[in-house]
């Protein structure tokens, strides 16, 4: 479906940004959130490298924000692209 729809351009752009970020000399984290909700943050967010854990279906925007702040403050997930979801 992606190859024959206009979604393809978005995926190609996403892939291009990914390549530029990964090639940079900076510390980076590419957080890959599952579907976002507007619910309040609940249990602490979970994160894993793609293909290493079965993710949940959603994460609240507040939960994702918590994950991002913790990641920056603790220096975790540097030069990685974790998938992030609510437990």
N, CA, C and O atoms as a CHARMM CRD file, in Angstrom:
* protein
*
  348
    1    1 UNK  N      0.81400  -1.19100   0.00000 PROA 1      0.00000
    2    1 UNK  CA     0.00000   0.00000   0.00000 PROA 1      0.00000
    3    1 UNK  C      0.86400   1.26500   0.00000 PROA 1      0.00000
    4    1 UNK  O      0.55500   2.23200  -0.69600 PROA 1      0.00000
    5    2 UNK  N      1.94100   1.25400   0.77800 PROA 2      0.00000
    6    2 UNK  CA     2.79200   2.43600   0.87800 PROA 2      0.00000
    7    2 UNK  C      3.38100   2.80800  -0.47800 PROA 2      0.00000
    8    2 UNK  O      3.44900   3.98700  -0.82400 PROA 2      0.00000
    9    3 UNK  N      3.80400   1.81100  -1.24300 PROA 3      0.00000
   10    3 UNK  CA     4.46300   2.06600  -2.52500 PROA 3      0.00000
   11    3 UNK  C      3.54100   2.69500  -3.56100 PROA 3      0.00000
   12    3 UNK  O      4.01500   3.39700  -4.45400 PROA 3      0.00000
   13    4 UNK  N      2.24500   2.46200  -3.46500 PROA 4      0.00000
   14    4 UNK  CA     1.31800   2.96400  -4.47800 PROA 4      0.00000
   15    4 UNK  C      0.46700   4.13800  -3.98000 PROA 4      0.00000
   16    4 UNK  O     -0.46100   4.55900  -4.67000 PROA 4      0.00000
   17    5 UNK  N      0.76300   4.65400  -2.82400 PROA 5      0.00000
   18    5 UNK  CA    -0.02000   5.77500  -2.29400 PROA 5      0.00000
   19    5 UNK  C      0.88900   6.98700  -2.09000 PROA 5      0.00000
   20    5 UNK  O      2.10500   6.91200  -2.26100 PROA 5      0.00000
   21    6 UNK  N      0.26700   8.09300  -1.72300 PROA 6      0.00000
   22    6 UNK  CA     1.06400   9.29400  -1.45300 PROA 6      0.00000
   23    6 UNK  C      1.78000   9.22300  -0.10700 PROA 6      0.00000
   24    6 UNK  O      2.54900  10.12600   0.22400 PROA 6      0.00000
   25    7 UNK  N      1.54500   8.17500   0.67200 PROA 7      0.00000
   26    7 UNK  CA     2.25200   7.97900   1.93400 PROA 7      0.00000
   27    7 UNK  C      3.73400   7.70000   1.66400 PROA 7      0.00000
   28    7 UNK  O      4.58600   7.94200   2.51900 PROA 7      0.00000
   29    8 UNK  N      4.02600   7.19300   0.47400 PROA 8      0.00000
   30    8 UNK  CA     5.39700   6.85500   0.09600 PROA 8      0.00000
   31    8 UNK  C      6.33900   8.05300   0.26300 PROA 8      0.00000
   32    8 UNK  O      7.46100   7.89200   0.74400 PROA 8      0.00000
   33    9 UNK  N      5.89900   9.23500  -0.12400 PROA 9      0.00000
   34    9 UNK  CA     6.74500  10.43100  -0.01200 PROA 9      0.00000
   35    9 UNK  C      7.10800  10.71400   1.43800 PROA 9      0.00000
   36    9 UNK  O      8.24100  11.09300   1.73700 PROA 9      0.00000
   37   10 UNK  N      6.15200  10.53100   2.33300 PROA 10     0.00000
   38   10 UNK  CA     6.42800  10.74200   3.75300 PROA 10     0.00000
   39   10 UNK  C      7.43700   9.74300   4.28800 PROA 10     0.00000
   40   10 UNK  O      8.32100  10.11100   5.06200 PROA 10     0.00000
   41   11 UNK  N      7.31800   8.48800   3.88800 PROA 11     0.00000
   42   11 UNK  CA     8.26300   7.47000   4.31900 PROA 11     0.00000
   43   11 UNK  C      9.65700   7.74400   3.76700 PROA 11     0.00000
   44   11 UNK  O     10.65100   7.56600   4.47000 PROA 11     0.00000
   45   12 UNK  N      9.73200   8.17700   2.50900 PROA 12     0.00000
   46   12 UNK  CA    11.03100   8.48700   1.91700 PROA 12     0.00000
   47   12 UNK  C     11.68100   9.66500   2.63500 PROA 12     0.00000
   48   12 UNK  O     12.88500   9.64900   2.89000 PROA 12     0.00000
   49   13 UNK  N     10.88700  10.69200   2.96400 PROA 13     0.00000
   50   13 UNK  CA    11.40000  11.84300   3.69300 PROA 13     0.00000
   51   13 UNK  C     11.87400  11.41500   5.07800 PROA 13     0.00000
   52   13 UNK  O     12.94000  11.83600   5.52900 PROA 13     0.00000
   53   14 UNK  N     11.10300  10.59800   5.73900 PROA 14     0.00000
   54   14 UNK  CA    11.45300  10.08500   7.07000 PROA 14     0.00000
   55   14 UNK  C     12.78400   9.33400   7.00700 PROA 14     0.00000
   56   14 UNK  O     13.65300   9.52000   7.85900 PROA 14     0.00000
   57   15 UNK  N     12.93100   8.49300   5.99700 PROA 15     0.00000
   58   15 UNK  CA    14.17000   7.72000   5.82900 PROA 15     0.00000
   59   15 UNK  C     15.35600   8.65200   5.56900 PROA 15     0.00000
   60   15 UNK  O     16.45000   8.42000   6.08400 PROA 15     0.00000
   61   16 UNK  N     15.14500   9.69800   4.77700 PROA 16     0.00000
   62   16 UNK  CA    16.21600  10.64900   4.48900 PROA 16     0.00000
   63   16 UNK  C     16.68300  11.38400   5.73200 PROA 16     0.00000
   64   16 UNK  O     17.88400  11.55300   5.94200 PROA 16     0.00000
   65   17 UNK  N     15.74800  11.81900   6.55300 PROA 17     0.00000
   66   17 UNK  CA    16.09300  12.49400   7.81000 PROA 17     0.00000
   67   17 UNK  C     16.86200  11.53300   8.70800 PROA 17     0.00000
   68   17 UNK  O     17.85500  11.91300   9.32900 PROA 17     0.00000
   69   18 UNK  N     16.40600  10.30200   8.77400 PROA 18     0.00000
   70   18 UNK  CA    17.06700   9.27500   9.57700 PROA 18     0.00000
   71   18 UNK  C     18.53500   9.15000   9.16200 PROA 18     0.00000
   72   18 UNK  O     19.42000   9.11300  10.01800 PROA 18     0.00000
   73   19 UNK  N     18.79400   9.08500   7.86300 PROA 19     0.00000
   74   19 UNK  CA    20.16800   8.93900   7.37000 PROA 19     0.00000
   75   19 UNK  C     21.03100  10.14800   7.73100 PROA 19     0.00000
   76   19 UNK  O     22.18400   9.99000   8.13300 PROA 19     0.00000
   77   20 UNK  N     20.48000  11.34400   7.58900 PROA 20     0.00000
   78   20 UNK  CA    21.23200  12.56600   7.91600 PROA 20     0.00000
   79   20 UNK  C     21.57600  12.60300   9.40300 PROA 20     0.00000
   80   20 UNK  O     22.71100  12.90700   9.77100 PROA 20     0.00000
   81   21 UNK  N     20.60700  12.29700  10.24900 PROA 21     0.00000
   82   21 UNK  CA    20.83600  12.31400  11.69900 PROA 21     0.00000
   83   21 UNK  C     21.89400  11.28100  12.08000 PROA 21     0.00000
   84   21 UNK  O     22.82200  11.58700  12.82900 PROA 21     0.00000
   85   22 UNK  N     21.75500  10.06200  11.56600 PROA 22     0.00000
   86   22 UNK  CA    22.70500   8.99800  11.89800 PROA 22     0.00000
   87   22 UNK  C     24.12300   9.31800  11.43500 PROA 22     0.00000
   88   22 UNK  O     25.08600   8.90000  12.07800 PROA 22     0.00000
   89   23 UNK  N     24.26800  10.04400  10.34100 PROA 23     0.00000
   90   23 UNK  CA    25.58900  10.37900   9.81300 PROA 23     0.00000
   91   23 UNK  C     26.22200  11.57700  10.52600 PROA 23     0.00000
   92   23 UNK  O     27.40700  11.85500  10.34100 PROA 23     0.00000
   93   24 UNK  N     25.44500  12.27500  11.32700 PROA 24     0.00000
   94   24 UNK  CA    25.97400  13.46100  12.01500 PROA 24     0.00000
   95   24 UNK  C     26.92400  13.05000  13.13900 PROA 24     0.00000
   96   24 UNK  O     26.90700  11.90900  13.59900 PROA 24     0.00000
   97   25 UNK  N     27.72800  13.97400  13.55900 PROA 25     0.00000
   98   25 UNK  CA    28.66000  13.71100  14.64500 PROA 25     0.00000
   99   25 UNK  C     28.08100  14.02200  16.00800 PROA 25     0.00000
  100   25 UNK  O     28.81100  14.04500  16.99900 PROA 25     0.00000
  101   26 UNK  N     26.78600  14.26000  16.07600 PROA 26     0.00000
  102   26 UNK  CA    26.16100  14.63800  17.34100 PROA 26     0.00000
  103   26 UNK  C     25.61700  13.42000  18.08400 PROA 26     0.00000
  104   26 UNK  O     25.48200  12.33700  17.51500 PROA 26     0.00000
  105   27 UNK  N     25.31400  13.61500  19.34600 PROA 27     0.00000
  106   27 UNK  CA    24.57400  12.60300  20.10300 PROA 27     0.00000
  107   27 UNK  C     23.11000  12.77400  19.72100 PROA 27     0.00000
  108   27 UNK  O     22.57000  13.87600  19.80900 PROA 27     0.00000
  109   28 UNK  N     22.47700  11.71000  19.30500 PROA 28     0.00000
  110   28 UNK  CA    21.09000  11.78000  18.86200 PROA 28     0.00000
  111   28 UNK  C     20.32200  10.58900  19.40300 PROA 28     0.00000
  112   28 UNK  O     20.89700   9.56000  19.75700 PROA 28     0.00000
  113   29 UNK  N     19.01100  10.75400  19.45600 PROA 29     0.00000
  114   29 UNK  CA    18.07700   9.67300  19.76100 PROA 29     0.00000
  115   29 UNK  C     16.88500   9.85900  18.84600 PROA 29     0.00000
  116   29 UNK  O     16.29700  10.94000  18.80900 PROA 29     0.00000
  117   30 UNK  N     16.51900   8.82700  18.10800 PROA 30     0.00000
  118   30 UNK  CA    15.34900   8.87000  17.24000 PROA 30     0.00000
  119   30 UNK  C     14.24400   8.05500  17.91100 PROA 30     0.00000
  120   30 UNK  O     14.15000   6.84300  17.71800 PROA 30     0.00000
  121   31 UNK  N     13.41900   8.72600  18.69200 PROA 31     0.00000
  122   31 UNK  CA    12.33600   8.04600  19.40600 PROA 31     0.00000
  123   31 UNK  C     11.21800   7.73000  18.42700 PROA 31     0.00000
  124   31 UNK  O     10.70900   8.62000  17.74600 PROA 31     0.00000
  125   32 UNK  N     10.84000   6.46400  18.35900 PROA 32     0.00000
  126   32 UNK  CA     9.78200   5.98700  17.46400 PROA 32     0.00000
  127   32 UNK  C      8.55700   5.67800  18.31000 PROA 32     0.00000
  128   32 UNK  O      8.46900   4.60900  18.91300 PROA 32     0.00000
  129   33 UNK  N      7.62800   6.59500  18.35700 PROA 33     0.00000
  130   33 UNK  CA     6.42500   6.40300  19.16700 PROA 33     0.00000
  131   33 UNK  C      5.38500   5.60200  18.39800 PROA 33     0.00000
  132   33 UNK  O      5.23900   5.76100  17.18600 PROA 33     0.00000
  133   34 UNK  N      4.66800   4.74700  19.10400 PROA 34     0.00000
  134   34 UNK  CA     3.50200   4.07300  18.52400 PROA 34     0.00000
  135   34 UNK  C      2.38600   5.11900  18.44100 PROA 34     0.00000
  136   34 UNK  O      2.67100   6.30700  18.59500 PROA 34     0.00000
  137   35 UNK  N      1.15700   4.73700  18.21000 PROA 35     0.00000
  138   35 UNK  CA     0.05500   5.69600  18.09500 PROA 35     0.00000
  139   35 UNK  C     -0.03800   6.56800  19.34800 PROA 35     0.00000
  140   35 UNK  O      0.03600   6.07000  20.47200 PROA 35     0.00000
  141   36 UNK  N     -0.19900   7.86300  19.13900 PROA 36     0.00000
  142   36 UNK  CA    -0.27500   8.82300  20.24100 PROA 36     0.00000
  143   36 UNK  C     -1.71700   9.04400  20.68000 PROA 36     0.00000
  144   36 UNK  O     -2.64100   9.03500  19.86700 PROA 36     0.00000
  145   37 UNK  N     -1.88900   9.24500  21.99200 PROA 37     0.00000
  146   37 UNK  CA    -3.21000   9.57100  22.54200 PROA 37     0.00000
  147   37 UNK  C     -3.09100  10.84200  23.36800 PROA 37     0.00000
  148   37 UNK  O     -1.99000  11.29000  23.68900 PROA 37     0.00000
  149   38 UNK  N     -4.23000  11.41100  23.70500 PROA 38     0.00000
  150   38 UNK  CA    -4.25500  12.62000  24.53200 PROA 38     0.00000
  151   38 UNK  C     -4.51600  12.31300  25.99700 PROA 38     0.00000
  152   38 UNK  O     -4.77600  13.22900  26.77800 PROA 38     0.00000
  153   39 UNK  N     -4.45400  11.06100  26.38500 PROA 39     0.00000
  154   39 UNK  CA    -4.68300  10.68300  27.77700 PROA 39     0.00000
  155   39 UNK  C     -3.54300  11.18700  28.65500 PROA 39     0.00000
  156   39 UNK  O     -2.44800  11.44600  28.15500 PROA 39     0.00000
  157   40 UNK  N     -3.78500  11.33000  29.95900 PROA 40     0.00000
  158   40 UNK  CA    -2.69000  11.70700  30.86700 PROA 40     0.00000
  159   40 UNK  C     -1.63200  10.60200  30.90900 PROA 40     0.00000
  160   40 UNK  O     -1.91400   9.44200  30.60900 PROA 40     0.00000
  161   41 UNK  N     -0.43300  10.97900  31.28000 PROA 41     0.00000
  162   41 UNK  CA     0.63200   9.98000  31.42200 PROA 41     0.00000
  163   41 UNK  C      0.22500   8.97900  32.49300 PROA 41     0.00000
  164   41 UNK  O     -0.27600   9.36500  33.54900 PROA 41     0.00000
  165   42 UNK  N      0.43500   7.72000  32.22900 PROA 42     0.00000
  166   42 UNK  CA     0.09600   6.67200  33.19100 PROA 42     0.00000
  167   42 UNK  C      1.36300   6.01300  33.69400 PROA 42     0.00000
  168   42 UNK  O      2.24000   6.67200  34.25200 PROA 42     0.00000
  169   43 UNK  N      1.45200   4.72100  33.49400 PROA 43     0.00000
  170   43 UNK  CA     2.64600   3.97000  33.89500 PROA 43     0.00000
  171   43 UNK  C      3.85300   4.50000  33.12300 PROA 43     0.00000
  172   43 UNK  O      3.70200   5.06200  32.03900 PROA 43     0.00000
  173   44 UNK  N      5.04300   4.32100  33.67800 PROA 44     0.00000
  174   44 UNK  CA     6.23200   4.79200  32.96700 PROA 44     0.00000
  175   44 UNK  C      6.30100   4.18100  31.56600 PROA 44     0.00000
  176   44 UNK  O      5.96500   3.01100  31.38500 PROA 44     0.00000
  177   45 UNK  N      6.73200   4.95900  30.58200 PROA 45     0.00000
  178   45 UNK  CA     6.82600   4.43900  29.22400 PROA 45     0.00000
  179   45 UNK  C      7.86400   3.32700  29.12600 PROA 45     0.00000
  180   45 UNK  O      8.79900   3.25800  29.92400 PROA 45     0.00000
  181   46 UNK  N      7.68500   2.46600  28.14200 PROA 46     0.00000
  182   46 UNK  CA     8.64600   1.41300  27.86000 PROA 46     0.00000
  183   46 UNK  C      9.29900   1.71100  26.53700 PROA 46     0.00000
  184   46 UNK  O      8.71300   2.36900  25.67800 PROA 46     0.00000
  185   47 UNK  N     10.51000   1.22700  26.37200 PROA 47     0.00000
  186   47 UNK  CA    11.23200   1.43900  25.12100 PROA 47     0.00000
  187   47 UNK  C     12.11700   0.23900  24.84800 PROA 47     0.00000
  188   47 UNK  O     12.62800  -0.39900  25.76900 PROA 47     0.00000
  189   48 UNK  N     12.29100  -0.05600  23.57500 PROA 48     0.00000
  190   48 UNK  CA    13.15200  -1.16500  23.17000 PROA 48     0.00000
  191   48 UNK  C     13.58800  -0.94200  21.73100 PROA 48     0.00000
  192   48 UNK  O     12.92500  -0.23700  20.97000 PROA 48     0.00000
  193   49 UNK  N     14.70400  -1.54700  21.37100 PROA 49     0.00000
  194   49 UNK  CA    15.13800  -1.53000  19.98000 PROA 49     0.00000
  195   49 UNK  C     14.09600  -2.29300  19.17200 PROA 49     0.00000
  196   49 UNK  O     13.53200  -3.27300  19.65900 PROA 49     0.00000
  197   50 UNK  N     13.83800  -1.86400  17.96700 PROA 50     0.00000
  198   50 UNK  CA    12.84600  -2.51900  17.10700 PROA 50     0.00000
  199   50 UNK  C     13.15800  -4.00200  16.97900 PROA 50     0.00000
  200   50 UNK  O     14.29900  -4.40200  16.74800 PROA 50     0.00000
  201   51 UNK  N     12.11200  -4.80400  17.13400 PROA 51     0.00000
  202   51 UNK  CA    12.24200  -6.23900  16.97200 PROA 51     0.00000
  203   51 UNK  C     12.70700  -7.00100  18.19600 PROA 51     0.00000
  204   51 UNK  O     12.83200  -8.22400  18.14100 PROA 51     0.00000
  205   52 UNK  N     12.97100  -6.30300  19.31700 PROA 52     0.00000
  206   52 UNK  CA    13.45300  -6.99000  20.51100 PROA 52     0.00000
  207   52 UNK  C     12.37200  -7.20700  21.56400 PROA 52     0.00000
  208   52 UNK  O     12.56100  -8.00000  22.48600 PROA 52     0.00000
  209   53 UNK  N     11.25400  -6.51900  21.44100 PROA 53     0.00000
  210   53 UNK  CA    10.16300  -6.63700  22.41000 PROA 53     0.00000
  211   53 UNK  C      8.86300  -6.35100  21.68200 PROA 53     0.00000
  212   53 UNK  O      8.85400  -5.63800  20.67900 PROA 53     0.00000
  213   54 UNK  N      7.77300  -6.90000  22.17800 PROA 54     0.00000
  214   54 UNK  CA     6.48000  -6.63000  21.56000 PROA 54     0.00000
  215   54 UNK  C      5.91000  -5.34900  22.16900 PROA 54     0.00000
  216   54 UNK  O      5.60000  -5.31800  23.36000 PROA 54     0.00000
  217   55 UNK  N      5.76900  -4.29400  21.36700 PROA 55     0.00000
  218   55 UNK  CA     5.30400  -3.01800  21.91700 PROA 55     0.00000
  219   55 UNK  C      3.80700  -2.99600  22.14900 PROA 55     0.00000
  220   55 UNK  O      3.05600  -3.79000  21.58200 PROA 55     0.00000
  221   56 UNK  N      3.39600  -2.07000  22.99300 PROA 56     0.00000
  222   56 UNK  CA     1.98100  -1.80000  23.16600 PROA 56     0.00000
  223   56 UNK  C      1.47400  -1.01700  21.96700 PROA 56     0.00000
  224   56 UNK  O      2.23800  -0.68100  21.06200 PROA 56     0.00000
  225   57 UNK  N      0.20100  -0.73500  21.96800 PROA 57     0.00000
  226   57 UNK  CA    -0.43400  -0.08500  20.81500 PROA 57     0.00000
  227   57 UNK  C     -0.39400   1.44300  20.86700 PROA 57     0.00000
  228   57 UNK  O     -0.46200   2.10200  19.82900 PROA 57     0.00000
  229   58 UNK  N     -0.28200   2.00800  22.08000 PROA 58     0.00000
  230   58 UNK  CA    -0.37500   3.46600  22.20800 PROA 58     0.00000
  231   58 UNK  C      0.57500   3.99200  23.27900 PROA 58     0.00000
  232   58 UNK  O      1.09100   3.25800  24.12100 PROA 58     0.00000
  233   59 UNK  N      0.77200   5.29200  23.19900 PROA 59     0.00000
  234   59 UNK  CA     1.43700   6.03300  24.27500 PROA 59     0.00000
  235   59 UNK  C      0.81900   7.42500  24.29000 PROA 59     0.00000
  236   59 UNK  O      0.51800   7.99100  23.24000 PROA 59     0.00000
  237   60 UNK  N      0.63400   7.96500  25.47700 PROA 60     0.00000
  238   60 UNK  CA     0.09200   9.32600  25.55300 PROA 60     0.00000
  239   60 UNK  C      1.19800  10.31700  25.18200 PROA 60     0.00000
  240   60 UNK  O      2.38600  10.03200  25.33000 PROA 60     0.00000
  241   61 UNK  N      0.79100  11.44300  24.71600 PROA 61     0.00000
  242   61 UNK  CA     1.76600  12.49200  24.39200 PROA 61     0.00000
  243   61 UNK  C      2.56300  12.86700  25.64700 PROA 61     0.00000
  244   61 UNK  O      3.76600  13.11900  25.58000 PROA 61     0.00000
  245   62 UNK  N      1.86900  12.89800  26.79100 PROA 62     0.00000
  246   62 UNK  CA     2.54000  13.20900  28.05900 PROA 62     0.00000
  247   62 UNK  C      3.55500  12.12000  28.41000 PROA 62     0.00000
  248   62 UNK  O      4.64200  12.42600  28.90100 PROA 62     0.00000
  249   63 UNK  N      3.21500  10.86100  28.16600 PROA 63     0.00000
  250   63 UNK  CA     4.13700   9.75700  28.43200 PROA 63     0.00000
  251   63 UNK  C      5.35800   9.82300  27.53200 PROA 63     0.00000
  252   63 UNK  O      6.47800   9.57000  27.97500 PROA 63     0.00000
  253   64 UNK  N      5.14100  10.16400  26.26200 PROA 64     0.00000
  254   64 UNK  CA     6.26400  10.31800  25.34000 PROA 64     0.00000
  255   64 UNK  C      7.15100  11.48000  25.77100 PROA 64     0.00000
  256   64 UNK  O      8.37600  11.38100  25.71200 PROA 64     0.00000
  257   65 UNK  N      6.54300  12.57500  26.20100 PROA 65     0.00000
  258   65 UNK  CA     7.31900  13.71800  26.68900 PROA 65     0.00000
  259   65 UNK  C      8.16500  13.31100  27.89800 PROA 65     0.00000
  260   65 UNK  O      9.32900  13.69700  28.00200 PROA 65     0.00000
  261   66 UNK  N      7.58000  12.53600  28.80600 PROA 66     0.00000
  262   66 UNK  CA     8.34500  12.04000  29.96500 PROA 66     0.00000
  263   66 UNK  C      9.54300  11.22100  29.51000 PROA 66     0.00000
  264   66 UNK  O     10.64800  11.38800  30.02500 PROA 66     0.00000
  265   67 UNK  N      9.32000  10.33000  28.53600 PROA 67     0.00000
  266   67 UNK  CA    10.40800   9.51600  28.01000 PROA 67     0.00000
  267   67 UNK  C     11.51900  10.39200  27.42800 PROA 67     0.00000
  268   67 UNK  O     12.69900  10.16100  27.69500 PROA 67     0.00000
  269   68 UNK  N     11.14500  11.38700  26.64000 PROA 68     0.00000
  270   68 UNK  CA    12.14300  12.24500  25.99400 PROA 68     0.00000
  271   68 UNK  C     12.95900  13.03500  27.01700 PROA 68     0.00000
  272   68 UNK  O     14.18000  13.13900  26.89900 PROA 68     0.00000
  273   69 UNK  N     12.28000  13.58700  28.01500 PROA 69     0.00000
  274   69 UNK  CA    12.99600  14.33900  29.05700 PROA 69     0.00000
  275   69 UNK  C     13.94400  13.41800  29.82400 PROA 69     0.00000
  276   69 UNK  O     15.10200  13.77200  30.04500 PROA 69     0.00000
  277   70 UNK  N     13.46700  12.24800  30.22900 PROA 70     0.00000
  278   70 UNK  CA    14.32100  11.29000  30.94600 PROA 70     0.00000
  279   70 UNK  C     15.52000  10.87300  30.09300 PROA 70     0.00000
  280   70 UNK  O     16.63400  10.74400  30.60000 PROA 70     0.00000
  281   71 UNK  N     15.28700  10.66400  28.80500 PROA 71     0.00000
  282   71 UNK  CA    16.35800  10.25600  27.90100 PROA 71     0.00000
  283   71 UNK  C     17.45200  11.32000  27.83400 PROA 71     0.00000
  284   71 UNK  O     18.64100  10.99900  27.86400 PROA 71     0.00000
  285   72 UNK  N     17.05000  12.57200  27.74500 PROA 72     0.00000
  286   72 UNK  CA    18.02800  13.65800  27.69400 PROA 72     0.00000
  287   72 UNK  C     18.75300  13.79500  29.03300 PROA 72     0.00000
  288   72 UNK  O     19.97800  13.90700  29.06600 PROA 72     0.00000
  289   73 UNK  N     18.00600  13.78800  30.12900 PROA 73     0.00000
  290   73 UNK  CA    18.61100  13.97600  31.44700 PROA 73     0.00000
  291   73 UNK  C     19.54100  12.82800  31.84300 PROA 73     0.00000
  292   73 UNK  O     20.57100  13.05900  32.47600 PROA 73     0.00000
  293   74 UNK  N     19.18700  11.59200  31.47400 PROA 74     0.00000
  294   74 UNK  CA    19.97000  10.43000  31.89100 PROA 74     0.00000
  295   74 UNK  C     20.99600   9.99200  30.85100 PROA 74     0.00000
  296   74 UNK  O     21.86200   9.16700  31.14300 PROA 74     0.00000
  297   75 UNK  N     20.90400  10.53300  29.65000 PROA 75     0.00000
  298   75 UNK  CA    21.85500  10.15500  28.60700 PROA 75     0.00000
  299   75 UNK  C     21.63300   8.75000  28.07500 PROA 75     0.00000
  300   75 UNK  O     22.54700   8.14600  27.51200 PROA 75     0.00000
  301   76 UNK  N     20.42800   8.22800  28.24800 PROA 76     0.00000
  302   76 UNK  CA    20.13300   6.89600  27.72900 PROA 76     0.00000
  303   76 UNK  C     19.72700   6.98300  26.26300 PROA 76     0.00000
  304   76 UNK  O     19.30200   8.04000  25.79700 PROA 76     0.00000
  305   77 UNK  N     19.85300   5.90500  25.55500 PROA 77     0.00000
  306   77 UNK  CA    19.44200   5.77200  24.16500 PROA 77     0.00000
  307   77 UNK  C     20.23300   6.66100  23.20700 PROA 77     0.00000
  308   77 UNK  O     19.73800   6.98900  22.12900 PROA 77     0.00000
  309   78 UNK  N     21.44300   7.05500  23.57500 PROA 78     0.00000
  310   78 UNK  CA    22.26400   7.87000  22.67600 PROA 78     0.00000
  311   78 UNK  C     22.68000   7.03200  21.47600 PROA 78     0.00000
  312   78 UNK  O     23.15800   5.90600  21.61500 PROA 78     0.00000
  313   79 UNK  N     22.48600   7.61400  20.28500 PROA 79     0.00000
  314   79 UNK  CA    22.80500   6.98700  19.00500 PROA 79     0.00000
  315   79 UNK  C     22.00300   5.70000  18.79200 PROA 79     0.00000
  316   79 UNK  O     22.49900   4.71800  18.24100 PROA 79     0.00000
  317   80 UNK  N     20.74100   5.74100  19.25000 PROA 80     0.00000
  318   80 UNK  CA    19.82900   4.61100  19.08400 PROA 80     0.00000
  319   80 UNK  C     18.45500   5.14600  18.66900 PROA 80     0.00000
  320   80 UNK  O     18.16900   6.33700  18.78900 PROA 80     0.00000
  321   81 UNK  N     17.61600   4.22900  18.17600 PROA 81     0.00000
  322   81 UNK  CA    16.27300   4.59100  17.72500 PROA 81     0.00000
  323   81 UNK  C     15.24400   3.66800  18.38800 PROA 81     0.00000
  324   81 UNK  O     14.74400   2.73900  17.75300 PROA 81     0.00000
  325   82 UNK  N     14.93100   3.92100  19.65300 PROA 82     0.00000
  326   82 UNK  CA    13.99900   3.03100  20.34900 PROA 82     0.00000
  327   82 UNK  C     12.55600   3.24700  19.92800 PROA 82     0.00000
  328   82 UNK  O     12.15500   4.35000  19.55900 PROA 82     0.00000
  329   83 UNK  N     11.78700   2.16900  19.99200 PROA 83     0.00000
  330   83 UNK  CA    10.34800   2.22500  19.84400 PROA 83     0.00000
  331   83 UNK  C      9.80300   2.46500  21.25400 PROA 83     0.00000
  332   83 UNK  O     10.22500   1.80400  22.20300 PROA 83     0.00000
  333   84 UNK  N      8.86700   3.40700  21.39100 PROA 84     0.00000
  334   84 UNK  CA     8.38500   3.80700  22.71200 PROA 84     0.00000
  335   84 UNK  C      6.87500   3.61700  22.80800 PROA 84     0.00000
  336   84 UNK  O      6.13300   3.99100  21.89900 PROA 84     0.00000
  337   85 UNK  N      6.42000   3.02100  23.93700 PROA 85     0.00000
  338   85 UNK  CA     4.99100   2.75800  24.13800 PROA 85     0.00000
  339   85 UNK  C      4.67600   2.77400  25.63500 PROA 85     0.00000
  340   85 UNK  O      5.57600   2.79800  26.47400 PROA 85     0.00000
  341   86 UNK  N      3.39400   2.76000  25.94600 PROA 86     0.00000
  342   86 UNK  CA     2.95400   2.68800  27.34600 PROA 86     0.00000
  343   86 UNK  C      2.87100   1.23800  27.77600 PROA 86     0.00000
  344   86 UNK  O      2.45500   0.36700  27.01200 PROA 86     0.00000
  345   87 UNK  N      3.27600   0.99300  29.01500 PROA 87     0.00000
  346   87 UNK  CA     3.23000  -0.37400  29.56600 PROA 87     0.00000
  347   87 UNK  C      1.81200  -0.79600  29.82200 PROA 87     0.00000
  348   87 UNK  O      1.57300  -1.91200  30.28400 PROA 87     0.00000
